[in-house]
Amino acid sequence: METSIGLLVAAPLLGAAVLLCGGRRLDRVGHWVGTALAAASFVLAAVLFADMLGREADERSLHQHVFSWIPVGGFQADVAFQLDQLSMTFVLLITGVGTLIHVYSIGYMEHDERRRRFFGYLNLFLAAMLLLVLADNYLLLYAGWEGVGLASYLLIGFWQHKPSAATAAKKAFIVNRVGDIGLSIAIMIMFSTFGTFAFGPVLDSVGETGEGTATAIGLMLLLAACGKSAQVPLQSWLGDAMEGPTPVSALIHAATMVTAGVYLIVRSGAIFEAAPTAQTAVVTVGAITLLFGAIVGCAKDDIKKALAGSTMSQIGYMVLAAGLGPIGYVFAIMHLVTHGFFKAGLFLGAGSVMHGMNDEVDMRRYGGLRKYMPITFVTFGLGYLAIIGFPGLSGFFSKDKIIEAAFARGGTEGWILGGAALLGAAITAFYMTRVMLMTFFGEERWRNAPAPSPERPDVEPVAQGGGEYEVPRPHESPRSMTVPMIVLAFGSVFAGGLFSWGDAFVNWLAPVTTFEHGHPPISAATVTAATVVALLLGVGLAWLQYGRKPVPVVAPRGSLLTRAARRDLLQDDFNHVVLVKPGEYLTRGLVYLDHTVVDGVVNGTAAAVGGLSGRARRLQNGYARSYAVSMFGGAAILIAATLLMRAV
């Protein structure tokens, strides 16, 4: 079975090559080709998973060496794959959810004339993400890491005719490049220290090197994870990335790409365990981000941007758990899996709402949609219950374990981390209940809403109330969109069963990630009770504000915190002041230095040589009398000098 691992990457990579190079002759069937090859990768993953289950725990790690990539002296880099329990979990999630999103995109992108190219980009993303999680060394992982960044750029800016989409794609690309510098530096340190990039030798030897080296590697890996997983301080790109088509939001920014940072930290667990400072930085970043994203999600009226804030927050939970070490690795991956189901379902549900509402994204223009979109309402509602941690659903099991592990950190730090995780759970319940109430309940605000901007020339305006504006006609989405939503809703409900039946998932991952039982200062039952209370408080506050009161179509001014949250807690302003403006001043200074000093020296030297040459050229005029005068004058000067020296 080892020889089949590479086919997992080859199938979607073949699809990308065919769809992007095949030309317009494939326009009619391109979406089917892309979906079929994504599904083929999932089927192969299922076969490999079944084979892995039949092996003993210590024999489940499979390796495939494809070829020597860069064999130059002591610099040896291979294209080799490693399929173990951790990478298999990601492979199943990537190919399974990815295939469902491909199916959903068939209906969602039906009228887009560039649909073939869109599916080519989706296949390219799957191939890059699979390469990332299957690589057996950091350098090959870096290749997949960069491939994911490229595919993300292409998909976010797919509708590049919109300036906002083009800008969002560039922003995501640039911010991620900042994080990628961290990964590249970490790989350089690894090679200079260990002489290899391979996971095995690096992770086995990191405990023998100095703590300073391990800390440097860990902090650089954390910087990379912050960029790819939209964690503080590199989180500013995620909200703007919602400019891409909704299936992109579901695939890249919910289920797969943003989890790459979590994979990197968990895979590199031995490095962080050897560097307590870097490990503390990880839990700090996770705790801050889970609150940061939750607060931002509370103030967004754009349904996709509210879910983007939620994604930022939920990834924060995973990073927090990953930073807790052996007591949290398994729970980070557990929440990653459940999040892949319910967040992908929520994004697809948001896309279904937009599909039935003429692409409107403002929730203040929604209301009462549950009777017009019953399937969307039920599937979205199940994802909502899962993400807020409703007892019995998947999110309840995974988030509860993370909160428990946070308390098990011990001491004052454990109480702070556990308290932050509990507060995040309450805020999550608040903003997700807000999304549900504003979208599916209350009055039908879309009937009398003023004309949205920008105008939609493809929708005939309707005259009403003395003005012209478009009145949406809400309707349920086609089966190609609702069937993936239903499947993901089942995952949102029943994925928790993987974690509630004994320690099956823990035992599955423990040989790779290691696992230790934490000992929180409070009992598990108390943590569960506190989590449920936080959930009820969040739901209750949202009901009081958005369920019992009319929702204004135009957002009120709000408090200072609300206004800041609408602007993503001023993250772009911060970046502008701290990074952009100093960068502009530095650039201006360098330009001035170049023009004034560098060009001045170069141009001045040229002018001096030119002037001296021009004057010297006058001495060579071709007249014999001039040469005779020069010779006579020179001789006179020599005679005078000689006589003067003798006289002295």
N, C-alpha and C positions, 0 to 999 in steps of 0.2 A: 504493500500500500504506500510505501514511502515515495515511490516513483510517481504517484498521482498527486502529490501535494502541489507541485508546480502548475498543474492543470487548473487549480482553483484560481490562480492569477491569470493564466493564459486565456481562459474562456472570455471574461469581460474585456481583456486587453485586445483579443481578436475582434470582439464586437466594436470596440472603439476605433480600431484601425479600419475595419470594413466600412463603418458608417461615416467616418470623417474623410475617408479617401475614395469612397465608392461613387460619389457624385449624385446628381439628382435622379439617376435611374433607380435609386433605392428609396426615394421619398415615400412611395406608397407602402413599402414593407419595412422601412427602417425601424419603426417602433416595435414591430414584432421580432425583428432580429435582435435588437438590444434586450428586450424582455426575455427572449428565449435563452440567450447566453447567460444572463443574470440567473435565470432559473436553473440552468445547467450547472452553474457553479454551486448553487444551493443544494441541488440533488447530490452532487459529488461530496459536498461537505457533510450531508446527512449520512452517506455511505461510510465516510471516514470516521464519523462520530460513532456509528454502530460498531465498526471494527475496533475503535478505541475502547468502547465499553466492554468488549470481550477480552481485553488484556488485563493483566495484573497492574496495579497502580504504579509500580516502579518500572513498567515496560511500556507505558503509554506515550512516552516522548519519542516522536519520529523525526528523522532528519533526512534531508535530500540535498546532496551536493550537485548543483547543476553544472557550473563551470568556474574556473578561476578568472575572476574579473580583472584584477590588477596584480599580476605576479611580478614585482620589481624588487629584486634583492630581498631585504628584510621587510619590505612593505607588501604584505599578502592580504588581498581582499577577495573574498569569494561570493558568488551568488549561490547561497545555500539557504534552505528553508528549515524551520523548526516548528513542528506541530505538536504542542502539548496541551494540557487541559486549559491553560489560560488563553492561548491563541485560538484553540478550538471554540471556546466560548465566544470570542470576538468574531470568528469566521461565521459561525451560525447566525449571530446577530446581524452582521453586515450583509450576508447573502440573503438571509430570510427577510428581514425588513426591507433591504434594498430591492428585492424582487417584488414585494408588495407595492413599493413606491413606483417601480417601473410600470406595474399594471395600472395603478392610479393615474399615472401620467398619460397613459393612452387616451383617457377621456379628458383629462384636464388640459392637455396641450393639443386637443383634436384640431382646432382651427388655426394653430400656429404654423405658418408656412416653413418654419425652420425646425420642425419637430424632429426630423432625422438627426440633425446636428445636436439637438438637445439630448437625445438618447445616446448619441456617441459620447457626449460629455459625461452622462451618468455612468456609462460603462467604464470610461476612463477613471472616474472617481473610484468605482468599486475595485478596479485593478490596483490602483495606487494604495487604497486603504488595506487591501488584502496583502499587498507586498509589505506594508508597514508592520502588520501584526504577525506575519509569517517569517520575516527575516530572522536569521540566527545570529546576526551581528549588527552593531550600531551603525556602521557605514551603509549597509543595505537598507536598514530601517530609515536612515536619513534620505535615501533615494525615494522611498515611498512617502516619507514625510513631505518632501518637496513636491512630489506628484500630487498629493492631496491638496497642497496649497495652490498649485496650478489649476487643478480641476475646480476648486472652490472659486477661484478668480473667474474662470470661464462661466460657471453656472450662476454666480451672483450677478455678473454683468451680462447675462444672456440677452436681456432686453436693453442692449446698450444704446438704443435710440433714445432712451430716457436718461437725461443727464444725471438724475439721482441714482440710477442703477450703475452707470459707469463710474460715478464717484465712489459709491459703496464698494464696488469691486476693487478699485485701486486702494481704498482705505484698508480693506481686509488684507489685501496682498502686502501692503507696506507694514502694517502692524505685525503680521505674522512673520515678516522677514526679521523684525527685531528679535522675536523669540527664536527664530532659526539660528541667529548668531550664537545664542546660548548653546544650542545643540551642537553646532559645529565646533565651538571652543571645547565643549565637554569631550567630544570625540578626539580632538587633538591632544588633550591632556591624557586621555586613556592610552592613546598610542605611545606617547612619549614616556608614560609610566609603566605600562604593561607590555608594550610591543605588539598589541593585538586589539582588534575591535570586537571579537567574538564574545557573546554573552557569558558563556561558561568560564573562560579564563579570567575575564574582568571581574565578574561577580564573586568568583571563588577567591580571588587574590586581593580584593579591595580592603579586606580587614587587616591585611599585613602592611599596607602602606600607611603613611601618616594621616592623621585626622585632617590636617590642613588640605591635603590633596583630595581626600574624599569630600570635604566640604565644598571645595571649589567645583568639583564635578557635579555634586548634588545641586548646588545653587544654579549652575548653568543649565542643568536638566530641568530644574523648576522654572527657569526663565522660558525655556522652550515650551513647557507645558502650559504656562500662563498665556502664551501667544495662541497656541492651537486650541486651548480649551476656554478661551475668553475669561481668564481669571485676572483679578486685580494684580498689577496695574495695566495689563494689556487687554482689557475687556471692551474697549470702545468700539470695536468693529462689529460686534455681534448684532446690535440693534439695527444698524444700517444695512446689514446683510439681508434683512427681510425684503429688500427691494427685488431679490431674485424670485422666480416662480415658486409657488408654495411647495411643490414636491422637493425643491432644493432645500427649503427650510426644514422639511421633515427628515430628509436623508442626511444632510451635512450638519445641520445645526441642532439636531435633536438626538439622532440615534447613533451617529458614527464619528464624523470628523471631530466634534468637540470632546469626544471621549478619548481621543488619541493621547492627550496629555495624561489622563488617568492611567491608561495602559503603560505609558512610559515610566511613570512613577512606580507603579506596582511591579513592573518587570525589573526595574532597577532598585528594588527594595533593599538589597544588601548594601548598596551604596549609601542610602539614607540612614540605614541602621548604623553604619560606621561613621556617620557625620551627624551627631545630635543637633548641631546648629541648623543644618540644612533641613532636618526633619521638623524642627520647630518652625522654620520658615514655611514649610508646606502646610502645617495645620493652621498657621496664622493666616496665610493666603486663603485657604478654604473657608475659614470662619468668617473673615471679612467679606468674601465674595458672596457667600450664601445669604448674608444680610443685605449686601449692596444690591444684588439682583432682585431680591424679594421686594425691597423698597421701590426700586424702579418699576417693577411690574405693577405696583399698586396705582400708579399715576398714569399709565399709558391707556389711551383710548383706541389706538390702533391694535386690533386683536392679535396680529402677528407679533408686534413689538412687545405686547404684554406677555406673550408666550416666550419671546426671546429673553426677557428679564427672568422669567421662570427657569429657562434653560441655564442661564448663568448661575442662578441660585442652586439648582439641583446638582450641577457639576461641582459647585462649591462643597456640597455635602460629600460628594465622592472624593474630592481632593482632601477634605478634612479627614475622612476615614483612611485614605491611603497614607496620610502623614502620621497616623497613629501606629503604624508598624504592623507587626503580626496580629495584633488584636483587631485591626481594621481593614487589612487588605481584602479579605473575602467579602466583607460587607460593602466595600467600595464597588467591587465588581457586581455584587448582588444588586445594588441600587442602579448600577449602570445598565444591567439587563432589564430590570423592570422599567426604568426610565425610557429605554429604547422602545418599549411597547406603548406606554401611555403617552409619551410626548410625541412620538411619531403619529399616533392616533389623533392627538389634539391638533397638531399642525394640519393633518389631512382634513380634519373636521373644520378647521378654520378656512381651508381652501374650499371646502364644499359650501360653506356659508357665503364666501365671496362669489363662488360660481353662481349661486342663486340670487345674489344681490348686486349684480352688475359690477363685480370687482370692488365693491365698497368695503373698506377696511375699518371705518370708524364705528365703534360699537355704539356710540350715541345715536347713530342712524339705524340701529337694529331694533330689537324688541319684539317679543311675541312670536319668534320664528319657530317655536317647537311644533306648532300645528301644521306648518308648511313644510318642514323638513324633519319628519319623525325619526328617520334612520340616523340622520346626522345628530339629532338631539340625543338619542339614546347612546350612540357610540361615543360622542363627545362627553356626555354625562358620565359614562363609565370611566373614561380617561380622567375626568375631573375628580371623581371619587378616589381613583387610584393615587393621583398625585398629591392630594391633601392628606393621604394616609388613613382613609376610611377603614375601620376594622374589617379584616377578611380579604381585602383587595391587595394587590401585589405591592403597592407603595407602602402599605402599612407595615409589612414584614421587613422590608429593606431599610426604610428610614428609621424605624423604631430601633433596629440593631445598631445603626450608626450613632443615634443619640445615646444609646446605652454604652457603646464603646467610647464615646467622647467623655462621659462621666468616669469611665474606667481609667482614663488617663491619670487620674489621681491628683490629690492636692488641690491647690487653688486653681491651677491651670485646667484641671478636669472640670471643676465647677463652672469656670468661665466658658469653656468649649461646650459643655453640655447645656448651659443656659443659652448660649448663642444658637445652638441647634434647635432647642425648644422654641425660642423666639422666632426663628426662621420658619418652623412648622406652623405657628400661629399666623404669621404674615402670609405664608403660602395659602392657607385656608381662606384668608381674607381676599387676596387678589384673585384667586381662581373662582371663588364664589361670586365676586364682582363680575368676572367675565361671563359666567353662566347666567346671572340675573340680567345683565345688560343685553345679552345676545338672545336668549330664548324666552325670557319672561317679561312681564310688564306690558305697557302699551306699545302699539306698533308705530314707533316714532318715524319710521321710514315713509309713512304715508304723507306726512305734512312737513317733512324736513326741507329746509331751503336747498336750492341747487348746490350740489357739491362742486368743488373745484379740484382738479381741472375738468373741463367739459369732456363729455364722451360723444364724439361725433357719430359713432356707430349705433347709438341708441336714440330713438326718436323722442324729443322732448314733449312733455305733456303740459298743456296750459291748465293752471289751477291756481286760484287765489290771486289772480292778477299778474302772475309771473310764469315763466317757463322753467321747468325743471323736470328731470327724469324721475319717474316713480318706479322703483323696482317691482318685479313680480316674483317673489320668493318661490322657489320650487326645489324639489329634491334632485340630487345629482344622479347621473346614470350609474348603472351597475358596475362599470369598470372602476368607478370611484368609491361606491358604497361597499363593495365586497372587501377590498383591502381594509377599509375602516372597520368592518365587522370583525375581520380576523384579528386586527390589532386590539379591538375592544375585548375579545376573548383573552388575548394575552394580558391585557391590563387587569383582568379579573382573576385569571387562573395561574398566572406566572408565580404568584405568591405560594402556590402549592409546592413549587420546587424547593422552597425555603422553610416551609412549615412542617414538612414531613421529616422529622428527625434532623440529622446533620448531613443529608445527602450532598448538598451543594458545597458545604464546608469540606467534607471528605473528598469531594471531586477536585477542588482547587488546592487543598492543603499541601500536596506533594510539590507543588510549584511555588506557591506564594508563602508557604508556612502559615501556621495558625496557632494563636495562644488565646486561651479563655481570659477575658478581662475580669476584673473584680471591682465593679463600681461601688461607690460608697452607699448607694441606695439600691434596693432590690429591682429586679426586672419588672415586676408587677407595678412598682411605683413609677418607674420610667414610662411604662405603657399608659398608666392612668394619667400621668402628667401630659403625655403626648395627646391623648384623647381630649383632655380638658383644653389644651392649646388649640386643637382643631375646632372644638365647639365655640371657643371664644372668637376665633377668626371668622367662622361662618356666621355667628350671631351678629358681630359688628357689621359685616358686609350686608346682612339682611336688613339691619336697622337703617343703613345708609342708602342702599340701592333697591331693596325689596319693598320697603314700606313707603318710600318717598318717590315721587316722579323723578325720572332722570332727565335733566335738561339736555336739549340737542346740542347746545353750545356749552362747552365746559366752563364752569365758573372759574374765577381767578385763583381761588384756593390759597392755602397757607404758604409760607415761605418754603417749607419742606416739600409741599406738593409741587410748587413751581420748579424747585430744584430737581425733583424726581422726574418731572416731565422732560427736563433737559439732561436726563441720565446722570443726575447728581453732579452735574457740571464737569463730567469727565472730559468732554471735548474742550471746554474752557480751560481746564487744568492743563491738558496737553498743549493747548495753544500757547498758554503763558509760559509753561515750564520748558517745552520742547520746541514748538514752532517759532515763537518770537526770538528766543536765543539763537536758534538756527538761522533765522533771517539776518540777525545782526552779525553773526559769525560769517555768513556768506557775503554780506556787504563789506565787512572788514577785509575778507580775503580778496574780494574783487578790487577794493581800493588798493590793497597791498600789491596786487598783481599789476594794476594799471599804473600806480604811482611809483612804486619801488622797483619791482621786477622789470616792468616795461621801461621805466625810467633809466635803469642801469643799462639795459640792452640797447635801447634807442640812443641814449647818451653816448655810449661807447661807439656805436655806429656813426653818430654825427661827428664825434671827435676824430675818428679815423678818416671819415670822409673829408672833413675840413682840413686836416693835416695833409691829406693826399692832394687836395686841390691846391694848397699853397706850395707843396713840394713840387708839384707838376709844373709850376711856373718857372722853376729853375731850369727845366729841360725844354727850352724854346727853339733849339736848332740853330741859333745865330752864333757864329764864331766869335764875333766881337763881345758878346755877352760872356762866353766861356773865358775869353782872354782877360776881361775885366775881373771875373771871379778869381782867376788864377793870380792876377796881379794883386788883387786885394788880399787873398790868402797869404801870398808871400810877404806882403807888407806887414800883415798882422804877426806872422811868425818872426820876422826880423825885429819888429818892435818889442815883441815879448822877450826875445833873446837878449836884446840890449838892456831891457829893464831888469832882467834877472841878474846880469853881470854888474849893473850899477848898484844893485842892492847887496 
